[in-house]
């Protein structure tokens, strides 16, 4: 039995080993090899010769080299030192060398410099935190053209009522305009991933909506925990009530407001939802305006989500 397994593994990795690099699946390393897709991504990003471009997970540099040819500078963030060495070797002694800056380390823990665009074949397991790291980055960038696992991309663009509509959808769409650009089959990568991919364009809203994102995130977290349930049911959970009561008492204490001895958080929450006519709303069909109204309704009554 082990022999069959070993043969299968060596067949899968044969081409990779001939390249001299064993890709690390823990880092989600799937190298984009189709030059037509690379060209299409650069075209959709409307790359200018004066642009500084951020790339997360450059791999062996197929996309990086094309971007270096068309831009002022590429800042490539790579966690794997072997691929960093490969990338450096690829541009060494060429006119592109001085245009490449490599940040070695985890993109999620790295302080990102200024950039105009972000273009990347994103390591799938950091997709969600990376999107929000980019959207909360200042100063603003112009747009990001990013390759994701297809279902993740579909969640980013999903609208209220869609099957895949979720917290990721609304939190992203609050901060940015998101468009699906193209589908990319698994045979365009080496080694091929198990899933299909898609490229999306994310353009931050500048200026951003006048909203405290931590508060917003706290509300959507409660509402989408069970997105098919009504808000009245979502708020009834003991842990939710307990957090909101703690936040309310803190708010009153910071603002020197007395709390009625008869105060009951459950009644307060029910009253606010009734006043807003929101008790029967369900997260799966609520849009940005619905959530803004609910957030404002709670905040104006001293109830906070962060």
C-alpha positions, 0 to 999 in steps of 0.5 A: 500500500505505501508503495502505491501512495509513494508512486502517486505522489512522485507522479504529481510532483515530478514536474515540480521536482524537475524545476528544483523546487518542492512547493509547500502546500502549507503556504498554498503554493500554486504557481500561475503559469499561463502568460495570457492570464497574467497579461489579462490581469495586468490589463484589468488593473490598468497598470501605469509606468509610474505605479508601485505594485504590491504582490503577495505570494510572488512564487517563482516570479512569472507575474512579478517579472511582467509587472517589473517590465511595465511599472516603476516598482514591485514590492513582493511579499514572500514567506518562503525563503527558497522562493525569495532566492529564486526570485532574486536569481531571476532578476539578478544582473538585469535592468529589472533588479533595481525595481524589485523590493522583496519583503520576506515574511508573512504578509498578514504580519508585515507592515505594508508600504505605500502602493498604487495597485495590488496584483496577486495570485493570493495564497488561498488560506490567507484570502479573507484576512488579506482582503481586510488588511488591504481595505483598511490600509492607508493611504488608499490604493487605486485597486487590487486585481486578485486571484482567489479560489472560485467560491471565495470570489463568488462570496465576495461579490454575492448580493443579498438573497444569493446562496453564498451571501455572507458576512464576507460579502457585506463587510467587503462591499461596505468598504469597496466595489467588487467585480468578478473579472474572469474564471481560471481553470486549475490547469493554468497552475503548477501544481494544479490546485484541487479547486477552480479559481477566479480573478476579482477587482477590488476598488476601495471606496474613497472616502470610506463610509463614515462608520466605525468598522469594528462596530459594524463587524461586531453587528454583522458577526451576530447577524450572520451567525445564523443568517436564516434566522430573524434578528430577534432570534439572533440577538436572543443568544445568551452570549450576545446579550451578555456582551451587549450588556457589558458594553452598555454598562461601560458606555454609561460609566464612561459617559457618567450616565446612571443606569436604571436599577430596573434595566434589562438588556433583553427588553432594551434590545427587543424595544430597539428592534421593534422601533426599527421594524427590524425584528423580523429581518434576516441577515441573508436578505439585508443590504448595507443600508439595512445594517447601517440603520440597525447599527445606528439604532443601537448606537444611538441608544448607547448599545455598542458592538465593540 
